[in-house]
Amino acid sequence: MDTEKAKRTLRRLRFPKWVLGWKIESTVDGDGDPLVRVWLHVPEKFEVSFGEFNRVRDRVRDSLRAAGVQPWVTVEPLSTAFKNLAA
């Protein structure tokens, strides 16, 4: 399953300190094709350049694609992640 491949791939990556964690969910894109959504958990307020953020996002996306996973990478403030876990 793509989510298992995604988990194995993400566990091997090194993230900068401002990425506090991640979660994945299996879904489909607009055409109905399988897609793995990757949520990078970040502090509520963090400062990082657009270029640095893009490098991290691209590294995650490229690593997952190389593993045969079609990803969609986004960020989620940690406070939102905790609210979603409690729901």
KEMI-743879 format. One record per residue: residue in three letters; x, y, z of N, C-alpha, C in turn; residue number from 1. Coordinates in steps of 0.05 Angstrom, whole numbers, plus 5000, padded with zeros to 4 digits. Example, Ala and Ser with C-alpha at 12.3 -4.5 7.8 and 13.67 -1.06 7.14 Angstrom:
KEMI-743879
<rec rest="ALA" n_x="5264" n_y="4886" n_z="5156" ca_x="5246" ca_y="4910" ca_z="5156" c_x="5264" c_y="4934" c_z="5156" nr="1"/>
<rec rest="SER" n_x="5257" n_y="4955" n_z="5142" ca_x="5273" ca_y="4979" ca_z="5143" c_x="5258" c_y="5001" c_z="5157" nr="2"/>
***
This chain:
KEMI-743879
<rec rest="MET" n_x="5017" n_y="4976" n_z="5000" ca_x="5000" ca_y="5000" ca_z="5000" c_x="5018" c_y="5025" c_z="5000" nr="1"/>
<rec rest="ASP" n_x="5009" n_y="5046" n_z="4986" ca_x="5025" ca_y="5070" ca_z="4984" c_x="5031" c_y="5084" c_z="5010" nr="2"/>
<rec rest="THR" n_x="5012" n_y="5082" n_z="5030" ca_x="5017" ca_y="5095" ca_z="5055" c_x="5041" c_y="5081" c_z="5070" nr="3"/>
<rec rest="GLU" n_x="5043" n_y="5055" n_z="5067" ca_x="5066" ca_y="5042" ca_z="5080" c_x="5092" c_y="5050" c_z="5067" nr="4"/>
<rec rest="LYS" n_x="5092" n_y="5051" n_z="5040" ca_x="5116" ca_y="5061" ca_z="5026" c_x="5123" c_y="5089" c_z="5035" nr="5"/>
<rec rest="ALA" n_x="5103" n_y="5106" n_z="5038" ca_x="5107" ca_y="5134" ca_z="5046" c_x="5119" c_y="5135" c_z="5074" nr="6"/>
<rec rest="LYS" n_x="5108" n_y="5119" n_z="5092" ca_x="5119" ca_y="5119" ca_z="5120" c_x="5148" c_y="5111" c_z="5120" nr="7"/>
<rec rest="ARG" n_x="5155" n_y="5090" n_z="5106" ca_x="5183" ca_y="5080" ca_z="5105" c_x="5201" c_y="5102" c_z="5094" nr="8"/>
<rec rest="THR" n_x="5192" n_y="5115" n_z="5073" ca_x="5208" ca_y="5136" ca_z="5060" c_x="5211" c_y="5160" c_z="5078" nr="9"/>
<rec rest="LEU" n_x="5190" n_y="5169" n_z="5091" ca_x="5192" ca_y="5192" ca_z="5108" c_x="5209" c_y="5187" c_z="5133" nr="10"/>
<rec rest="ARG" n_x="5209" n_y="5163" n_z="5143" ca_x="5225" ca_y="5156" ca_z="5166" c_x="5255" c_y="5158" c_z="5160" nr="11"/>
<rec rest="ARG" n_x="5262" n_y="5155" n_z="5135" ca_x="5291" ca_y="5156" ca_z="5127" c_x="5300" c_y="5185" c_z="5122" nr="12"/>
<rec rest="LEU" n_x="5282" n_y="5204" n_z="5119" ca_x="5289" ca_y="5231" ca_z="5113" c_x="5297" c_y="5246" c_z="5138" nr="13"/>
<rec rest="ARG" n_x="5315" n_y="5265" n_z="5135" ca_x="5322" ca_y="5284" ca_z="5157" c_x="5308" c_y="5310" c_z="5152" nr="14"/>
<rec rest="PHE" n_x="5294" n_y="5319" n_z="5172" ca_x="5279" ca_y="5344" ca_z="5170" c_x="5293" c_y="5366" c_z="5186" nr="15"/>
<rec rest="PRO" n_x="5289" n_y="5391" n_z="5177" ca_x="5299" ca_y="5413" ca_z="5194" c_x="5283" c_y="5415" c_z="5220" nr="16"/>
<rec rest="LYS" n_x="5294" n_y="5430" n_z="5239" ca_x="5282" ca_y="5432" ca_z="5266" c_x="5254" c_y="5443" c_z="5265" nr="17"/>
<rec rest="TRP" n_x="5247" n_y="5459" n_z="5245" ca_x="5221" ca_y="5471" ca_z="5245" c_x="5199" c_y="5452" c_z="5235" nr="18"/>
<rec rest="VAL" n_x="5207" n_y="5428" n_z="5226" ca_x="5187" ca_y="5407" ca_z="5220" c_x="5186" c_y="5389" c_z="5245" nr="19"/>
<rec rest="LEU" n_x="5164" n_y="5391" n_z="5260" ca_x="5162" ca_y="5378" ca_z="5286" c_x="5151" c_y="5349" c_z="5283" nr="20"/>
<rec rest="GLY" n_x="5141" n_y="5343" n_z="5260" ca_x="5130" ca_y="5316" ca_z="5256" c_x="5115" c_y="5315" c_z="5229" nr="21"/>
<rec rest="TRP" n_x="5103" n_y="5293" n_z="5223" ca_x="5087" ca_y="5290" ca_z="5199" c_x="5065" c_y="5270" c_z="5203" nr="22"/>
<rec rest="LYS" n_x="5046" n_y="5271" n_z="5185" ca_x="5026" ca_y="5250" ca_z="5183" c_x="5019" c_y="5246" c_z="5154" nr="23"/>
<rec rest="ILE" n_x="5007" n_y="5224" n_z="5148" ca_x="4999" ca_y="5218" ca_z="5120" c_x="4971" c_y="5208" c_z="5120" nr="24"/>
<rec rest="GLU" n_x="4958" n_y="5212" n_z="5098" ca_x="4931" ca_y="5201" ca_z="5094" c_x="4928" c_y="5193" c_z="5065" nr="25"/>
<rec rest="SER" n_x="4915" n_y="5171" n_z="5061" ca_x="4911" ca_y="5161" ca_z="5034" c_x="4885" c_y="5173" c_z="5023" nr="26"/>
<rec rest="THR" n_x="4885" n_y="5183" n_z="4999" ca_x="4862" ca_y="5195" ca_z="4987" c_x="4864" c_y="5192" c_z="4957" nr="27"/>
<rec rest="VAL" n_x="4847" n_y="5206" n_z="4942" ca_x="4848" ca_y="5206" ca_z="4913" c_x="4849" c_y="5235" c_z="4903" nr="28"/>
<rec rest="ASP" n_x="4861" n_y="5238" n_z="4879" ca_x="4861" ca_y="5265" ca_z="4867" c_x="4835" c_y="5270" c_z="4852" nr="29"/>
<rec rest="GLY" n_x="4834" n_y="5292" n_z="4838" ca_x="4809" ca_y="5300" ca_z="4824" c_x="4801" c_y="5280" c_z="4802" nr="30"/>
<rec rest="ASP" n_x="4820" n_y="5265" n_z="4792" ca_x="4814" ca_y="5245" ca_z="4771" c_x="4808" c_y="5217" c_z="4783" nr="31"/>
<rec rest="GLY" n_x="4809" n_y="5215" n_z="4810" ca_x="4804" ca_y="5190" ca_z="4823" c_x="4828" c_y="5172" c_z="4826" nr="32"/>
<rec rest="ASP" n_x="4852" n_y="5183" n_z="4819" ca_x="4876" ca_y="5167" ca_z="4822" c_x="4886" c_y="5168" c_z="4851" nr="33"/>
<rec rest="PRO" n_x="4899" n_y="5147" n_z="4860" ca_x="4909" ca_y="5146" ca_z="4888" c_x="4929" c_y="5169" c_z="4893" nr="34"/>
<rec rest="LEU" n_x="4928" n_y="5180" n_z="4917" ca_x="4945" ca_y="5202" ca_z="4925" c_x="4950" c_y="5199" c_z="4954" nr="35"/>
<rec rest="VAL" n_x="4975" n_y="5205" n_z="4962" ca_x="4982" ca_y="5205" ca_z="4991" c_x="4986" c_y="5234" c_z="4999" nr="36"/>
<rec rest="ARG" n_x="4970" n_y="5244" n_z="5017" ca_x="4973" ca_y="5271" ca_z="5027" c_x="4992" c_y="5270" c_z="5051" nr="37"/>
<rec rest="VAL" n_x="5012" n_y="5287" n_z="5050" ca_x="5032" ca_y="5289" ca_z="5071" c_x="5029" c_y="5316" c_z="5085" nr="38"/>
<rec rest="TRP" n_x="5024" n_y="5315" n_z="5111" ca_x="5022" ca_y="5339" ca_z="5127" c_x="5048" c_y="5342" c_z="5143" nr="39"/>
<rec rest="LEU" n_x="5062" n_y="5364" n_z="5139" ca_x="5086" ca_y="5369" ca_z="5155" c_x="5077" c_y="5387" c_z="5178" nr="40"/>
<rec rest="HIS" n_x="5081" n_y="5377" n_z="5203" ca_x="5073" ca_y="5392" ca_z="5226" c_x="5094" c_y="5413" c_z="5233" nr="41"/>
<rec rest="VAL" n_x="5086" n_y="5438" n_z="5236" ca_x="5104" ca_y="5460" ca_z="5241" c_x="5093" c_y="5476" c_z="5265" nr="42"/>
<rec rest="PRO" n_x="5111" n_y="5492" n_z="5278" ca_x="5101" ca_y="5508" ca_z="5300" c_x="5080" c_y="5528" c_z="5291" nr="43"/>
<rec rest="GLU" n_x="5063" n_y="5537" n_z="5309" ca_x="5042" ca_y="5556" ca_z="5302" c_x="5054" c_y="5581" c_z="5288" nr="44"/>
<rec rest="LYS" n_x="5077" n_y="5590" n_z="5299" ca_x="5091" ca_y="5613" ca_z="5287" c_x="5120" c_y="5604" c_z="5282" nr="45"/>
<rec rest="PHE" n_x="5128" n_y="5604" n_z="5257" ca_x="5155" ca_y="5597" ca_z="5251" c_x="5165" c_y="5614" c_z="5228" nr="46"/>
<rec rest="GLU" n_x="5190" n_y="5620" n_z="5227" ca_x="5201" ca_y="5636" ca_z="5206" c_x="5221" c_y="5619" c_z="5190" nr="47"/>
<rec rest="VAL" n_x="5215" n_y="5617" n_z="5165" ca_x="5232" ca_y="5603" ca_z="5146" c_x="5229" c_y="5616" c_z="5119" nr="48"/>
<rec rest="SER" n_x="5250" n_y="5617" n_z="5104" ca_x="5248" ca_y="5630" ca_z="5078" c_x="5231" c_y="5612" c_z="5059" nr="49"/>
<rec rest="PHE" n_x="5219" n_y="5625" n_z="5040" ca_x="5203" ca_y="5611" ca_z="5020" c_x="5220" c_y="5590" c_z="5006" nr="50"/>
<rec rest="GLY" n_x="5245" n_y="5598" n_z="5000" ca_x="5264" ca_y="5579" ca_z="4987" c_x="5270" c_y="5555" c_z="5003" nr="51"/>
<rec rest="GLU" n_x="5274" n_y="5558" n_z="5030" ca_x="5280" ca_y="5536" ca_z="5047" c_x="5255" c_y="5517" c_z="5049" nr="52"/>
<rec rest="PHE" n_x="5232" n_y="5529" n_z="5052" ca_x="5208" ca_y="5513" ca_z="5053" c_x="5205" c_y="5497" c_z="5028" nr="53"/>
<rec rest="ASN" n_x="5208" n_y="5510" n_z="5005" ca_x="5206" ca_y="5496" ca_z="4979" c_x="5226" c_y="5473" c_z="4977" nr="54"/>
<rec rest="ARG" n_x="5250" n_y="5477" n_z="4986" ca_x="5270" ca_y="5456" ca_z="4985" c_x="5261" c_y="5431" c_z="5001" nr="55"/>
<rec rest="VAL" n_x="5251" n_y="5436" n_z="5025" ca_x="5241" ca_y="5414" ca_z="5042" c_x="5218" c_y="5400" c_z="5028" nr="56"/>
<rec rest="ARG" n_x="5198" n_y="5416" n_z="5020" ca_x="5175" ca_y="5405" ca_z="5007" c_x="5183" c_y="5388" c_z="4982" nr="57"/>
<rec rest="ASP" n_x="5201" n_y="5399" n_z="4966" ca_x="5209" ca_y="5385" ca_z="4941" c_x="5225" c_y="5360" c_z="4948" nr="58"/>
<rec rest="ARG" n_x="5241" n_y="5360" n_z="4969" ca_x="5256" ca_y="5336" ca_z="4977" c_x="5236" c_y="5314" c_z="4986" nr="59"/>
<rec rest="VAL" n_x="5216" n_y="5321" n_z="5001" ca_x="5196" ca_y="5302" ca_z="5010" c_x="5181" c_y="5291" c_z="4985" nr="60"/>
<rec rest="ARG" n_x="5172" n_y="5309" n_z="4968" ca_x="5157" ca_y="5301" ca_z="4945" c_x="5174" c_y="5283" c_z="4926" nr="61"/>
<rec rest="ASP" n_x="5199" n_y="5291" n_z="4921" ca_x="5216" ca_y="5276" ca_z="4903" c_x="5223" c_y="5249" c_z="4914" nr="62"/>
<rec rest="SER" n_x="5228" n_y="5247" n_z="4940" ca_x="5234" ca_y="5221" ca_z="4953" c_x="5210" c_y="5202" c_z="4951" nr="63"/>
<rec rest="LEU" n_x="5186" n_y="5213" n_z="4956" ca_x="5163" ca_y="5196" ca_z="4954" c_x="5157" c_y="5187" c_z="4926" nr="64"/>
<rec rest="ARG" n_x="5161" n_y="5205" n_z="4907" ca_x="5157" ca_y="5197" ca_z="4879" c_x="5177" c_y="5175" c_z="4871" nr="65"/>
<rec rest="ALA" n_x="5202" n_y="5178" n_z="4880" ca_x="5222" ca_y="5158" ca_z="4874" c_x="5214" c_y="5130" c_z="4885" nr="66"/>
<rec rest="ALA" n_x="5199" n_y="5131" n_z="4907" ca_x="5190" ca_y="5106" ca_z="4920" c_x="5164" c_y="5095" c_z="4907" nr="67"/>
<rec rest="GLY" n_x="5154" n_y="5110" n_z="4887" ca_x="5130" ca_y="5101" ca_z="4873" c_x="5104" c_y="5111" c_z="4885" nr="68"/>
<rec rest="VAL" n_x="5106" n_y="5132" n_z="4901" ca_x="5083" ca_y="5144" ca_z="4914" c_x="5076" c_y="5171" c_z="4902" nr="69"/>
<rec rest="GLN" n_x="5051" n_y="5176" n_z="4896" ca_x="5042" ca_y="5202" ca_z="4886" c_x="5034" c_y="5219" c_z="4909" nr="70"/>
<rec rest="PRO" n_x="5051" n_y="5239" n_z="4917" ca_x="5045" ca_y="5254" ca_z="4941" c_x="5033" c_y="5282" c_z="4936" nr="71"/>
<rec rest="TRP" n_x="5020" n_y="5293" n_z="4956" ca_x="5013" ca_y="5321" ca_z="4958" c_x="5023" c_y="5330" c_z="4985" nr="72"/>
<rec rest="VAL" n_x="5042" n_y="5349" n_z="4985" ca_x="5055" ca_y="5357" ca_z="5010" c_x="5044" c_y="5384" c_z="5019" nr="73"/>
<rec rest="THR" n_x="5036" n_y="5386" n_z="5044" ca_x="5026" ca_y="5412" ca_z="5055" c_x="5036" c_y="5414" c_z="5083" nr="74"/>
<rec rest="VAL" n_x="5031" n_y="5437" n_z="5095" ca_x="5039" ca_y="5441" ca_z="5123" c_x="5014" c_y="5444" c_z="5141" nr="75"/>
<rec rest="GLU" n_x="5017" n_y="5438" n_z="5166" ca_x="4995" ca_y="5440" ca_z="5185" c_x="5008" c_y="5450" c_z="5212" nr="76"/>
<rec rest="PRO" n_x="4998" n_y="5473" n_z="5222" ca_x="5008" ca_y="5482" ca_z="5248" c_x="5003" c_y="5460" c_z="5269" nr="77"/>
<rec rest="LEU" n_x="5021" n_y="5457" n_z="5287" ca_x="5019" ca_y="5435" ca_z="5307" c_x="4993" c_y="5438" c_z="5323" nr="78"/>
<rec rest="SER" n_x="4985" n_y="5462" n_z="5329" ca_x="4960" ca_y="5465" ca_z="5345" c_x="4936" c_y="5454" c_z="5330" nr="79"/>
<rec rest="THR" n_x="4936" n_y="5457" n_z="5304" ca_x="4914" ca_y="5446" ca_z="5287" c_x="4916" c_y="5415" c_z="5287" nr="80"/>
<rec rest="ALA" n_x="4940" n_y="5405" n_z="5286" ca_x="4944" ca_y="5376" ca_z="5286" c_x="4933" c_y="5364" c_z="5312" nr="81"/>
<rec rest="PHE" n_x="4938" n_y="5377" n_z="5335" ca_x="4927" ca_y="5367" ca_z="5360" c_x="4897" c_y="5368" c_z="5361" nr="82"/>
<rec rest="LYS" n_x="4886" n_y="5390" n_z="5350" ca_x="4856" ca_y="5392" ca_z="5349" c_x="4845" c_y="5370" c_z="5333" nr="83"/>
<rec rest="ASN" n_x="4858" n_y="5363" n_z="5310" ca_x="4848" ca_y="5342" ca_z="5292" c_x="4850" c_y="5315" c_z="5306" nr="84"/>
<rec rest="LEU" n_x="4870" n_y="5311" n_z="5322" ca_x="4873" ca_y="5285" ca_z="5336" c_x="4851" c_y="5282" c_z="5357" nr="85"/>
<rec rest="ALA" n_x="4844" n_y="5304" n_z="5370" ca_x="4824" ca_y="5303" ca_z="5391" c_x="4796" c_y="5300" c_z="5380" nr="86"/>
<rec rest="ALA" n_x="4792" n_y="5307" n_z="5355" ca_x="4765" ca_y="5306" ca_z="5343" c_x="4756" c_y="5277" c_z="5338" nr="87"/>
***
